[in-house]
């Protein structure tokens, strides 16, 4: 039997950081942090369908090729490019006690922490690349327009570059869970006259000690200056402009779509063929950890 190679760890290698039901735990948080024991050692595991494709020795137990390997759950750490999948390994003839293992396509690093969340979207679909929630008003040549109604060719006001045309309008409707759950900036935050709802990885401009930078909305949540909301679904809108620009959503300066976040996973079918990918973002674009230092 041929199979796919995985590197397996005992669930107990993650200690108390791994709850009994991780999928339930990540329904109402952006991510769940688990830490692999420094003493953990990977066991090479071959899986074909829902069966072991080769013998597996782990935790003092031996399972034979053909024994059951049913998948229980799968969560991802987008920042580290890791996917952790739980399997229930069960001897076909009974006898040995079932074993829960956590597997990855590559060996994990002992002592390393992983921020796990639900996979966003369907396999092969465009990843969540930031976005403005449906109903957000964006400053355009026609006034404050609902982002839902903005079409390619419409002119959007940008900071320092005047009106610029929308080249592409992406729309994603996703479960409002995990990393796709919206971040709400309340009225009064950063001078907002009304609430603004952004994707956690949508960047907005703030003035840091060394000058203006772009920080993800998730960093404001981590700093206690915004809240994450979980629900059924949320619709995100992304506006692609020439280069990378600063536009205004409910009066707050936010980034237009940062194209590399989309293109590293493939070009959407309706993407403008002659689009020139910018060499750099409009302003320094900080990761959440870097933004935490700026936000204090």
VENDA-V417005 format. One record per residue. N is the residue number from 1. RES is the residue in one letter. PSI is psi in radians with two decimals (none if undefined). OMEGA is omega in radians with two decimals (999 if undefined). D_CENTER is the distance of its C-alpha to the mean C-alpha in whole Angstrom. Layout:
BEGIN
N|RES|PSI|OMEGA|D_CENTER  N|RES|PSI|OMEGA|D_CENTER
END
This chain:
BEGIN
1|X|2.23|3.07|35  2|X|2.63|-3.11|32  3|X|3.13|3.11|29  4|X|2.37|-3.11|25  5|X|2.31|3.03|25  6|X|2.83|3.05|23  7|X|2.02|-2.95|23  8|X|2.53|3.09|24  9|X|2.67|3.04|24  10|X|2.54|3.08|26  11|X|-0.58|-3.14|24  12|X|-0.26|3.08|26  13|X|-0.28|3.13|25  14|X|0.00|3.07|22  15|X|-2.58|-3.09|25  16|X|-0.12|3.13|24  17|X|-0.31|-3.14|20  18|X|1.92|-3.13|20  19|X|2.92|-3.12|21  20|X|-0.61|3.14|23  21|X|1.47|-3.09|20  22|X|-0.60|-3.12|17  23|X|-0.73|3.08|15  24|X|-0.65|-3.10|17  25|X|-0.58|-3.08|16  26|X|0.08|3.09|12  27|X|-0.54|-3.03|14  28|X|0.40|2.99|15  29|X|2.72|3.13|12  30|X|-0.62|3.14|9  31|X|2.77|3.13|9  32|X|2.11|-3.11|12  33|X|2.15|3.07|14  34|X|2.63|-3.08|16  35|X|2.23|3.12|19  36|X|2.32|3.14|21  37|X|2.52|3.10|25  38|X|-0.35|-3.12|26  39|X|-0.01|-3.06|29  40|X|2.52|3.09|27  41|X|2.38|-3.10|28  42|X|2.54|2.99|26  43|X|2.29|3.12|28  44|X|2.21|-3.07|28  45|X|2.28|3.11|27  46|X|2.19|-3.11|28  47|X|2.34|3.03|27  48|X|1.89|-3.06|28  49|X|-2.14|3.12|27  50|X|0.52|-3.13|28  51|X|2.70|2.97|30  52|X|2.36|3.11|31  53|X|-0.12|3.10|32  54|X|2.86|3.12|33  55|X|2.56|3.13|35  56|X|2.22|3.06|32  57|X|2.04|-3.10|34  58|X|2.40|3.08|31  59|X|0.56|3.14|32  60|X|0.07|3.12|36  61|X|2.71|3.09|36  62|X|2.20|3.08|36  63|X|2.53|-3.04|35  64|X|2.74|3.01|37  65|X|2.33|-3.10|35  66|X|-0.29|3.06|35  67|X|2.73|-3.07|34  68|X|2.50|3.08|31  69|X|1.29|-3.09|27  70|X|2.28|-3.14|26  71|X|2.36|3.14|22  72|X|-0.80|3.13|21  73|X|2.88|3.11|17  74|X|2.21|3.14|14  75|X|2.77|-3.05|11  76|X|2.68|2.93|8  77|X|1.64|-3.06|8  78|X|-0.65|-3.09|6  79|X|-0.64|-3.13|8  80|X|-0.07|-3.13|11  81|X|0.53|-3.09|10  82|X|2.52|3.01|12  83|X|2.16|3.11|12  84|X|2.21|-3.09|14  85|X|2.29|3.13|17  86|X|2.40|3.09|20  87|X|2.53|2.98|23  88|X|1.95|-3.13|26  89|X|2.19|-3.02|29  90|X|2.23|-3.14|32  91|X|2.34|-3.09|36  92|X|-0.63|-3.10|37  93|X|0.21|-3.07|41  94|X|-2.84|3.12|40  95|X|-1.50|-3.13|41  96|X|2.47|3.13|38  97|X|2.49|3.08|36  98|X|2.67|-3.09|32  99|X|2.30|3.06|30  100|X|2.15|3.11|26  101|X|2.66|3.07|24  102|X|2.13|-3.01|20  103|X|2.69|3.12|20  104|X|2.71|3.13|18  105|X|-0.44|3.10|19  106|X|2.72|3.12|20  107|X|2.45|3.06|21  108|X|2.90|-3.11|19  109|X|2.03|3.10|21  110|X|2.38|-3.11|23  111|X|-0.14|-3.10|23  112|X|2.53|3.04|19  113|X|2.54|-3.14|16  114|X|2.25|3.12|13  115|X|1.71|-3.00|10  116|X|2.48|3.09|9  117|X|2.95|3.07|7  118|X|2.45|3.03|8  119|X|2.43|-3.12|7  120|X|2.12|3.08|6  121|X|3.11|-3.14|10  122|X|2.69|3.09|13  123|X|2.31|3.14|13  124|X|-0.17|3.14|14  125|X|2.87|3.11|13  126|X|2.31|3.13|11  127|X|2.83|3.05|8  128|X|2.06|-3.05|6  129|X|0.71|-3.08|8  130|X|-3.06|3.08|9  131|X|2.84|3.07|12  132|X|2.43|-3.12|15  133|X|2.64|3.04|16  134|X|2.43|-3.13|19  135|X|-0.14|3.10|22  136|X|2.44|3.10|21  137|X|2.27|-3.10|24  138|X|2.44|-3.12|24  139|X|2.09|-3.12|27  140|X|3.09|3.08|29  141|X|-0.42|3.14|33  142|X|0.14|-3.09|33  143|X|-2.73|3.12|32  144|X|1.86|-3.04|29  145|X|2.49|3.03|28  146|X|2.31|-3.13|25  147|X|-0.52|3.13|22  148|X|-0.56|-3.01|23  149|X|-0.13|-3.09|26  150|X|2.34|-3.08|25  151|X|2.72|3.06|26  152|X|2.40|-3.09|26  153|X|-0.40|3.12|29  154|X|2.54|-3.08|29  155|X|2.23|-3.12|30  156|X|2.40|3.13|27  157|X|2.32|3.13|28  158|X|2.76|3.14|27  159|X|1.96|3.08|27  160|X|-0.20|-3.10|30  161|X|0.20|3.10|30  162|X|-2.70|3.13|32  163|X|2.34|3.12|31  164|X|2.53|-3.10|28  165|X|2.51|2.99|28  166|X|2.19|-3.12|25  167|X|-0.47|-3.09|24  168|X|2.49|3.13|22  169|X|1.89|3.11|20  170|X|2.51|3.12|17  171|X|2.26|3.09|16  172|X|2.21|2.99|13  173|X|2.11|-3.01|14  174|X|2.76|2.99|12  175|X|2.36|-3.12|12  176|X|1.12|-3.11|12  177|X|2.79|3.08|10  178|X|-2.39|-3.09|8  179|X|-0.35|-3.14|5  180|X|-0.15|3.11|7  181|X|2.41|-3.05|10  182|X|2.64|3.03|12  183|X|2.17|-3.13|13  184|X|2.12|3.01|17  185|X|2.07|-3.05|19  186|X|2.72|3.06|23  187|X|2.35|-3.12|26  188|X|-0.45|3.09|27  189|X|2.20|3.14|24  190|X|0.51|3.09|24  191|X|0.17|-3.14|27  192|X|2.38|3.07|26  193|X|-0.23|3.10|28  194|X|2.89|-3.12|26  195|X|2.56|3.06|23  196|X|2.29|-3.10|20  197|X|2.13|-3.08|17  198|X|2.73|2.93|13  199|X|2.62|-3.10|10  200|X|-0.53|-3.14|8  201|X|0.25|2.96|8  202|X|2.22|-3.10|11  203|X|2.55|3.07|14  204|X|2.74|-3.06|17  205|X|2.31|2.96|20  206|X|2.82|3.12|22  207|X|1.96|3.08|25  208|X|3.08|-3.12|25  209|X|-0.56|-3.11|28  210|X|0.15|-3.14|28  211|X|3.12|-3.10|27  212|X|2.49|3.11|25  213|X|2.92|3.07|21  214|X|2.21|-3.14|18  215|X|2.54|3.11|15  216|X|2.57|3.12|12  217|X|-0.55|3.14|13  218|X|-0.50|3.13|11  219|X|-0.58|3.08|14  220|X|-0.63|3.06|16  221|X|-0.81|-3.13|15  222|X|-0.52|-3.13|15  223|X|0.03|3.13|19  224|X|0.30|-3.11|20  225|X|0.08|3.10|20  226|X|2.88|-3.11|18  227|X|2.59|3.09|17  228|X|2.37|-3.11|14  229|X|2.29|-3.09|15  230|X|2.45|-3.11|15  231|X|-2.62|-3.08|17  232|X|-1.24|-3.14|17  233|X|2.85|3.05|15  234|X|2.50|3.11|14  235|X|2.17|-3.13|15  236|X|2.48|3.10|13  237|X|2.32|3.09|16  238|X|2.30|-3.13|15  239|X|2.07|3.09|19  240|X|2.22|3.10|20  241|X|2.93|3.03|23  242|X|2.26|-3.10|25  243|X|-2.45|3.11|23  244|X|2.13|-2.99|21  245|X|2.94|3.02|22  246|X|2.10|3.13|22  247|X|3.14|-3.05|23  248|X|2.10|3.13|24  249|X|2.05|-3.02|22  250|X|0.55|3.12|24  251|X|-0.14|-3.12|26  252|X|2.36|3.13|23  253|X|2.10|3.12|22  254|X|2.88|-3.13|19  255|X|2.62|2.87|18  256|X|3.09|-3.09|18  257|X|2.24|3.03|15  258|X|1.76|-2.95|15  259|X|-0.70|-3.11|16  260|X|-0.47|3.12|15  261|X|-0.46|3.11|11  262|X|-0.83|-2.96|12  263|X|-0.38|3.11|15  264|X|-0.26|3.12|14  265|X|0.15|-3.14|13  266|X|2.71|-3.08|16  267|X|2.15|3.06|18  268|X|2.63|-3.04|18  269|X|-0.60|-3.08|22  270|X|0.32|3.14|23  271|X|2.43|3.12|22  272|X|2.19|-3.01|25  273|X|-0.57|-3.05|26  274|X|0.29|-3.11|28  275|X|2.29|3.10|25  276|X|2.03|-3.11|25  277|X|2.23|-3.13|22  278|X|2.55|3.14|22  279|X|-0.45|-3.09|23  280|X|2.72|3.09|21  281|X|2.90|-3.11|20  282|X|-0.60|3.11|22  283|X|2.85|3.07|22  284|X|2.21|-3.04|20  285|X|1.83|-2.97|16  286|X|2.56|2.96|15  287|X|2.93|-3.06|12  288|X|-0.73|-3.12|12  289|X|-0.71|3.11|15  290|X|-0.67|-3.13|17  291|X|-0.54|-3.12|17  292|X|-0.67|3.13|18  293|X|-0.62|3.14|21  294|X|-0.68|-3.09|22  295|X|-0.31|-3.14|21  296|X|none|999|23
END
